Amino acid sequence: MIASPSPLPALDRRAVALLLAATLTTMANAAISPALPGLEARFAEHPHAALLTRFLVPAPSVAVVLIAGWAGLLADRLGKRALLLAGVLLFALAGSLGMVLNSLEAILASRLALGVAVALIMTAQTALIADYFDGAARSRLLGLQISARNLGGLVSITLAGVLALMSPMHAFAIHGVALLILPFLWTAITEPKRPQVAQTTSTEDHESTQGLGVGLWAMAALQMLTTICFFTMPTQVPFFVASHGIENTAIIGAVMGALTLAWTLAAARYGALKPRLGHARLFMLGYGLMGAGMATLALAPGLTVIFVGATLVGLGFATVSPNFNEIALRSAPASRRGRAAGVMTTSVFLGQIISPFLTLPLVRTTGYSGTFATLATALILAALTALIFHSMQKPQTREV
């Protein structure tokens, strides 16, 4: 038995280490955002400066999509501890390298290498949560994982903004924080014992004896579709707010901050909600909140209502997000948890990349209100589907 059957101790070194690793992942994309105007000015003579500087932010996501599946395979074959430590070290080196590089092409290459590091970290970290913990402890940690990612993103983008005041190149230094947590990860993380499938007796390891399980692929697809809907917020809402005549960047940032804060706080409560509601009702609640938020944005007459809509979307996304990983990891056998985590990591970033390509044409044809109304309809239908699924379950088979 790999997982610890006991509840998650408040100061479990393994849990703290995994949450510290989680803080790095959102930092990879977001941290250099405040430095983009300065970078474009620094490389103004480059014929494609505008395009390349903007691509620096999503570049790590492209690498994650390409690498995460392979990272999961390596985790299962070579070990998750080594993969996590290698990822954190590469994160620090590749992320900070931009400070000393003298061309946009070289910086872009370092950002792609940073994406490889993120793929290693996210895959190993998520798989280790499933290996170390089960039951309520696993649910709690999967929720806290999302909160840690968001908190890391908020802190890093703030600090990087301060560093960018001195020089846009200094913003890359924020990635060096990974070196500070590496010694603790080295001592706290141990390689889980690899299970003998033939001797495994746990229910969750017998749910899938071949491949990765239908449940995992279903959750990966659903997570990708949900991410496509959610990622409309960071890609379209700033322009939506500006379309209301509000061009103050501080106000736009506050709207996105309300979204992120709601997302962070609600995800931390997943461990408490999951035993009471079960997966189906959490999907119903989360999609209902997201749908209500999108509908509010579609009808938004002013800034206050926009804040309400963004907050509802953040609360809803935080409610459904941990569900995906928990169901997926339970659907995969313990010997393939690394690959399962890799698939789930890929689905998140693939959804982020696809989202603007799907939503921008929708905005152009139906406007912002039409786009949010369309997404609201889809999300409310998802909530109703979860309600129907829950009502069709026999009482003794429902998770409560």
N, C-alpha and C positions, 0 to 999 in steps of 0.2 A: 504493500500500500504506500503510495507516494505522498498523498495529501495528508495534512494534519487534520484529525477530526475535531480538534478542540477549537473553540471560538478564537478569533484573532486577538492576541494580546495587544494592549494599547501601545507597547513599545517593542514589539517583535522586530528584531534587527533586520530580518529578511524583508518584512513588509515595508519598513522605513527605507531600506535600500532600493526596493523596487519602485517605491513612490518617488524617490529622488531621481531615479533613472527616467521615470515618466515625465518629470518636469522639463527634460531636455527636448522632448520630441516636437512640441509646438514651437519652441524657440527657434528651431531650424528654419522654418519658413518666415515667421513674423518678425524676428529680431531686427533685421536690417531694413525694414520698411521705412523708418524715419530717415535713413541715410540715402534713399533712392534719388531724391532731387540733387543732393550733393554729388553723388556718384555720376549722375548724368552730366552735371556741369564739369566735373573733373575730366571726363572722357568726351567732352563736347566735340572734339575733332574727329571722333570715330563716326563713320557714316551711318552706323546702325545703333548709335548710343541709346536712343529712346527705346528701341525695341529690346535690346539686350539688358539694359538696366531693369526694365520691368519684368523680364523673364527670370531675373535672379531670384525673385521670391518663390515662384512655383517650381523652379528647377529641381529642388530636392524631391518634390512629390513625384516627378517623372521617374527619377531614379528608384524611388520606393516601389512604384508600380512594377518596374522591371526586375527588381531584386528581391522583394519580400518573399515571394514563393520559394526561391532558391535558398534564402536565409532560413526559412522554416525547415527545409530538407537538411541543411547543414546542422541546425539545432538538434534535430532528432538523431543524426548520425555522429556528430562530433561532440555534442554537449552544449547545453544552453548557457552555462556559466561562462565558458570561453567566448561564446558568441557575444554575450552582453558586454563583457569587459573589452573585447576588441572593438565593439561598436562605440563604446564610450570614449576610448582612446582615439579612434578615428574621428569621432565627432569633434573633439577638442582640436586636433591637428588640422583637419580639413576646414572646419569652421573658422578658425583663427587665421588660416593661411591668407585669406583675402587682404589682411592688413599690409602685406609686403608684396603683393602681386601688382604688376604694372600694366596689365591689359585686361580688357573686359572678357576676352576669350579665356584667359587663365582663371579669372575669378569665377566664370561660369563653370569651368571644369571642376574647380574646388567645391562649388555648390552641388554639383552632381555627386561628387565624392561624399559630401555631407549627407546627401540623400541615401547613399549606401549605408552610412553609419546609422541613420534613423531607422532604416529597414532592419538592421541587425538588432538595434536596441528594442524597438517595439515588438518584434517577433519573439525575441528571447524573454523579454519582460512579461509579456502577456502569458506565454507558455509556462513560465515559472510560477506565476500566480496560481495557475491551475494545478501545477505539480505540488506546490507547498501547502495549499489550502483547499478546503472543500466546504460545501454547505453555506451557512450564514457568513462564515469568514471570507469565503471566496466572493460572495455577492457584495459584501461590504468593500472589499479591496478593489473589485472591478469598478465600483462607483467612485471610490476615492482616487483611482487611477485617472479617471477623466478630470476630476477636480484638480489633481496635481498637474496634469498637462496644461489646463487652462491657466492655472496660477503661474506656472513657469512662463507661459507666453506673455501674460500681463506684466510680470516683473521684468522679463528680459527686454520687451519692447520699450518699456519706460527707461531702463538703464541704458539701452542702446541709443535711445534718443538723446540722452545726456552726453554720451560719448561722442555722438555724431556732431554735437555742437563744436567740438574741438577739431574734428576732421571726420569726413564720411568714412574713411578707412578704419577709424578707431571702433566703429560699430561692430566690426567683425570680432573684436577682442572678447565680446560677451560670451562667445562659445567656449572660451578657455575655462569657464567655470566648471566644465566637465572634469577637468583635472583635479579639482578640489574634492569631488565626491568619489573619485576612482579608488583611493585607498580604502574608504569605508566599504565600497562595493566588493573589493577584493577579499576583505575579511568576513563580511556578512553573508555573501552569496556562496552557497555550496552546490555542487552538482547533485541533483536528485538521483536516486537509484533508478536504474532503468527496469521497468516492469517485465516480468515473464508473462507473455500473453496467455500462454497455456494454463498458468496457475492463477490468473486473475479471476477474482470472484465478484468484484464490485459491479453493480448494475450499469454504471455509466461506461465502464470499459467494455461491456458486452453489447452496448447499444449499437456499436458499429465494429464489426470484425473484418470487414473488407473496405479498402479505400478510406475515405474521410467521412463518409456518412452523408445521407441526403439532407439531414438537418443542417449540417454545416454549410453546404452549398446554398440552401434556401436562405439561411441567415446572411450569408455573404451577399447574395443578390438583393435581399431586402435592405441590408445596411447600405449598399451602394445607392439604391433608389432613394432612400431616406436622406442620405448625404447630399444627393443631387438637389433635393428640395431645400434642405437646410442651407446649403452653400449659396443659395440665392441671397441670403442675408448679407454676408460680407461682400459679395460681388455686385449686388444691385441696390441694396438699401442706401448706401451713400449717395448714389445718383438719384434715388427716389426722394430722399430728404431734400437734396438740392433742387429737385423739380418743384418743391413746395416753396421755393424762394429762400431756403435756409442754406446758405453757403458757408457758414461759419464752421470751420473744421473741428473746433472744440465741441460744438453741439453734435456734429456727425459722430465724433469719437465717443461722446457720451451715450448716444443711442447704441453704438456697438458695445460700449462698456456695460450697459444695462443687459444686453443680450448675453454677454459673456459671464457677467456676475450671476445672473439667474441660472445659467447653464452649470456654472461651477458649484453653486450652493445646492442646487437640486440633485446633482449627480452624487454629492456626498451623502444624500439621504437614501440612496438606492438600497443599501444594505438593510435599512429599517423597513422600507416599503415592500421589498420582494417577498419576505415570509408572509406578510399579511395579504397581499394582493395576488401574487403569482404572476407568471409571465404574460398570460393573455390579457388580464385586466390592466397590467402596466402598459402593454401596447395600446390598449383602448384609451387609457388615460393620456399617455404621451402623444399619440396621434391626434386625440381630441384637442389637447392644448395647442399643438402645432397648427392644427386646422383653424382653431379659434383665433390664434395669433395672425395667421395669414389673412383670414377674413377681416380682422380688425384693420390690418394694413391696407387691404383693398378698399375699405370704406373710410380710411383715415382722413378726417377733416383738418387735422392740425397736429402740432408737435407732440402734445401730451398723449394723444391716441397712438401715435407712432411708437412712443416709448412703451405703452401698454402692449401693443402688438409684438414688438421685439422681445419684451420680457416673456410673454406667453410662449413664443416660439422657442426661446432658450430653455424655459421650464420643460416644455414637451420633449425637446431633443435630448435633454439630460435624462428624462425618464425612460426613453426607449433605448438609448445608446448602450448602457451596460447589459441590457437584455441580449443583444446580439452576440456578444462575446461569451456570455454565460451559457447560452443554449448551444452555440457552436462548439465550445470547448467540451461540453458534456456529450455532444454527439460524436466527437472523435475519440478513438481509443487513446489511452495514455501514451502509447509508443509513437503516436503521430500528432501529439499536441503542438510540436514545433511547426509542422506543416499547416495545421489548422490555424495557428496564430498568424502564419505567413499569408494564408488566403484572406483572413479577415483584415489584416493590415492593408493588403492590396486593394480590397474592396472600398475601404475608406478613401484612400488617395485617388483611386480611379473615379469615384463619385465626385471628388473635388475638381478633378480635371475636366470631367464631362459636363459638369453643371453649367458653366457659362456658355458652352456651345449649344446647349438646349434652351437655356432661359433667355439668352440675348435675342434670338429670333422671335421668341414669344413676346418679349417686351416691345420689339419693333412692330409687331402685328397687332397686339391687343393693348399695349400700354402697360404701365406698372399696375394699375388697378386690375386689369384683366389677367395679368400674370399671377398676381397674388390670389385672385379669385379662383383661377384654375388650380393652383397648388392647394388652396384651402379645400376645394372639392375633393381632390385626390386624397388628401390626408384625412378628411372626415370619413370618406369611404373606407379608408384603411382602418379607422377606429371602429366603424360599424362592422367590418369584417372580423376584427378581433372580438367584438361583442358577440357576434353570431357564433364564432368558434368556441368562445367560453361557454355560451348557453347550450351548445351541443355536447359538451363534455359531460360525462357522468360525474355526479358529485364526488364519488370516491377517487376519481382520477384527476380532479382539479388540484392545482397547486395553490395553497393558501398560506 
